[in-house]
Amino acid sequence: MPGSPPRHSRRSPGPTVAKGWLGSVHRFWLRYYASDYLGLVILLTIYILVVFLVEPFHRLFSLEDVAIQFPHATKERVPVPWLFVYAGAVPLLLIIAILLAFDRNKHKAHVTLLGFFISLIMTSLVTDTIKNAVGRPRPDLISRCVPGKNSAELSKLVSFRVCTQTNSHILHDGFRSFPSGHSSFSFAGLGYLTLFICGQLHVFRPLAPASSLSAMLAACAPLLGAALIAISRCEDYRHDVWDVCFGSVLGFAIAWLQYRRYYPSLRHSRCDVPFPGRCTQWEMAKLKNDEESAVEARRFELGEESDSDEHDHTTSMLNARVA
């Protein structure tokens, strides 16, 4: 009607970004996941500081406690370097092989490997932070400690001051039992590989063509390897069952969180395809908003023309009646 206020769309405004070099920086930040890489560098930096600068809490213990009197194994079944191979290098190479064999999509390879590395670094940081905060004695603490002959009475709780161990690393590491770092790291790396294979083979979609018992066994094989690594920590008397179980759950939980940041649910019809790139989503939303704005502007202009024509027609009819 003439004189009525114009109708404005209630749609939420689309994404806006500064023009010029600021806009270029914004697009670069989105397209190449710069925020994720920045977070990865921060996690890695904090982890290095925790490893080299932080000592664990030294909990009091009893020299009569049989739970911490197991022998200290100088040779581990899975040493730390081999842990990096089994739970780091092997799943990394398998993920790369699968990407090259079935889908050479750059975006897919980018986000898959990025999530894998974030999973490993975040798991290591969280695990070591909890280790130092809890300060739980390992099952082989007494053997590491080597108590002196003039130690306090056996019936009392004592501190690490009674130890005569000269190697500070062996002594302090004896108070980093909970949770198991081998367990969390193995389930973070091999667990991420399991999630990736489940998505690529549609394991949790029984009606999918690629889903089969063979696909499920292939996806679960890395978890078996991670479980064997975790069990070896009990065999070496480095951890007990609770340390291993909690570390395993922690590692797999972080792997799942990082995987789901880049991939849809494993029951999704396109669970083998990662989410679109962030810059792509921003560009699509901006394009959609521009198109909607153009349509609304066109409707508003047509509405004004229609109201004007109606007003002219009404005026001419009134003038004719007066005449």
N, C-alpha and C positions, 0 to 999 in steps of 0.2 A: 504494500500500500504506500501511497505517497506520504512522505514525511516520516515513515517508520524507520527505525535504526537498522543499519545493515546487519545481516547475520554473519557471524564469524564462526569458523570451524573450531570445534573443541579438541581437535586432535593435538596430541603432545608434539612439541617442536622436535624436528629431527636433529641429528647430530650436526654440530657446527664446529668449525675449526678455522683458525686464523689462516690468512692467505700468505703467500710469499714463502720465505724460508722457514717460518714457523710451521706452516702447513706441511712443508716437505719433511721437517723433523718429525711432525706428528705421524705422517704416513709411514715414515721409516720405522718409527717406534712400534707401530702396530704391525706392519708387514713382516718384520724380522724378529718379532717377539723379544724386543730389547728389554722389556721389564722382566721377563723370565730369565734372560741371561744375566741381568744385573742381580736378581735374586740368587742365581746360582753362584755367582762370584762372591756375594756376601756370605752365603752358606759355607762355601769352601774356605773363605778367610777365617770365619769364626771357628770352623772345625780345626784348622791348623793351629789356631791360638789355644783352643781347648786341649789339643793333644800335647803340645809342647810346654804350656805354661800352667795348666791347672793340675793340682794334686788331688787325689780322691779323699773323701772323708774317711778317717781311720776309726772304724767302729771297735769298741772294746770286745775282747774275746777271751775265752777260757782255754788254758793249755790242756784241759782235760776233755775238751769237746771233740768227740770222735768224728764228727761230721767234717772237721777241717784238718784231719790228721792223715790224709791220703798222700802218697808220694808225689813229688814234683817231677813230672815227665820233662826231660830235656829235649826229647824228640817228639814233636806233635804229629798226629796222623794227617792233619791238614794245616800246614804252616801258613802264616799270613800271606806270603807271596803266592802260594798255590790257591789260597782263597780268592785272591784277585783274579787268578786265571779261571778257576771253576765258576765263580759267581759273577765275574765282571767281563773278562775277555770272551769266554765261550758264549754266553747269551748275546753279547754284542755282535759277534761274528754271525751267529745264527739269525739274528734279526736282520742284519744287512743282507745275508744270503736270501732270506725270504723276500725282502723288498726288491732285490735285483731279479729274482726268479719270476715273481708274479705281478708286481706292480711297481714300475719305475717312476712313481710320482714324486716329485721333489718335495712338495708340501707334506706328503705323508711320511716320507723318510725324515724330514726335518723335525716334525713334532714328535715322531716316535722315538728318535734318538735323544731328543731334548728331554722328554719325559723319563727316559731310562737313566740318564745321568743325574737328573734332579732326584730321582728315587734313591739312587745309591748314596749321593752326598747327604741328602736330608736324613736318611736312615742312620748313616754313620754319626752325624752330629747329634741327633736325638739320643742314640744309644750311648755315646760317650758322655753326654751330659747327665743322663740318668745314672750311669755307672759311678761317676764322680760324686754325685749328690747322695746316693744311697750308701756307698762304701761298704758293701757287703763282703765278708771274707770269702775267698775261694776255698774249695774243698782241700787244696794242698797248701793252705796258708802256713801251718806249723812247719812244714818242710821248707818253705821259703824263708820263714822267720829265723830259724835256727836260734831258739831261745838260749840265753846265757845260763851258766850253772847257778848263778845267784839270782835267778828270777824270783818274782813274787810267789807267794804260796799258790799252789795249784788250784785251790778251791776258790780263788778270787778272780775277778775279771782284771785283765791286764791290757795295756796299750801296746802299740807297736814299738815303744821305747825299750821293751825287753829283748827285742830282736838284735842279733849280732850280724845279720846279713849286710855285707858291704856293697852289694849291687843294689842301688836305690831303685832301679827300674823293676827288678824282680820283686823287691819288697813292696813297693807301692802298687804294682800291678796285682798283688795278692788281695787287694781290697777293691777290685773291680769285677766282682762276680756277676752282679745283676744289672742289666740282662746280658745274655750272651751276644757278643758282637759278631761272632762267626754265624750264628743262627739268623740274626736280623739282616746281616749283609747278604747272606746266601738267599734268603727268601725275598729280599728286595730285588736282587738281580734276576734270579731264576724264576721268582714269582711274577715279575714283570713280563718275562718271556712267556710264561704260561698264559697270562691274560692276553697277550698279543696273539698267540696262536689260537686261543679260544675265539677271539674276534675274527680272525682271518678265515677260520674253518667253520664258523657259525655253530660251535659246539653246543651252545645253549638254545639252539633253535632246531628242534628235532625234525621239522619238516623241510629244512633247507637241504638242497642237493648235496652240499659238502659235508653235512653233519653225519657222523657215523661213529661206531665204536672205535675204529682205528684213529679217527680224528681226536676223540676224547683221550685215548691212550697217549697219543703224541703230545697233547697239551699237558697231560699230567706227568709226563716223564721228567720235566725239569723240577717239579715239586719233590719227586722222589730223590733226585740228586741233592736238593737243598736239605731234605730231611736227613740224609746220610751224613752230610757235613755237620748238621746240628748234633746228631747223635755222637759223632766222634768227639765232641767236647766233653761229653759225660765219660767216654772211655779214657780220655786223657786226664780225667779228674780236674779239669779246669772249671767245670760248672756242674750244677745239679739239674734235675729235671725241670724245676720251676724256672730257672734261668733260661734254659733252652726253649721252653714253651713260650714264655713271654717274649723272648727275642724273636722267635719265629712269627708270632702273631703281629708284633710290631713291624717287622720288615715287610710282611705281606700287606698289611694295612696301608702303609705308606706307598707301596707299589701300586695298590689299587687306587688310592687317591690321585696319584700322579697320572695313572693311565686314564682315569675318568675325566681328567681335565682336558684331554685332547680327543678322546673317543667317546661315542655314545654307549649306552647300556649294551651288555652282551646279548640281550634278548631283542635288541633293535633289529629291524629288517636290514639296515645297512651298518651293522656293527663293525664291518671290515673297513669302513671309510671314516677318516677322522673328521672332526668339525672343520668347517671352512676357515680359511685364514681370517685373522681379526681385521686386517685392512680390507679384505674382500667383503666382510660383513658390514663394515662401516661405509664402504662405497655403495653397496646395494641399498642400505638404509637411507643414505643421503640421496641417491637417485630416486628412490621411492618417495621420499619427502618432497623433492623438487617437483616430481610429477603430480603429486597430490596438491601441492601449492599452486601449480599452474592450472589444474582443473578447478580448484576453488576460486581462483581469480577469474577464470573464464565464466564460471557460473555467476559470480557476483556482477560481472559486467553485463551478462545477458539479463540478469534480474533487474538491473538499473534501466536497461533499454526497454524491457517489457513494462516496467512501471511507468516510464516516460510515455510510451505509446498509449497505454491505458488512460493516462491523465489527459493527453491531447485529444483522444477519442471522446472522453466524457465532456471535456470543455466544448468541443465542436457541437455535440448534441444539445447541450444547454443553450448555446448561442442560437442554434436553429430554432428551438422552442420559443425563445424570447422574440426572435424575429417573426 
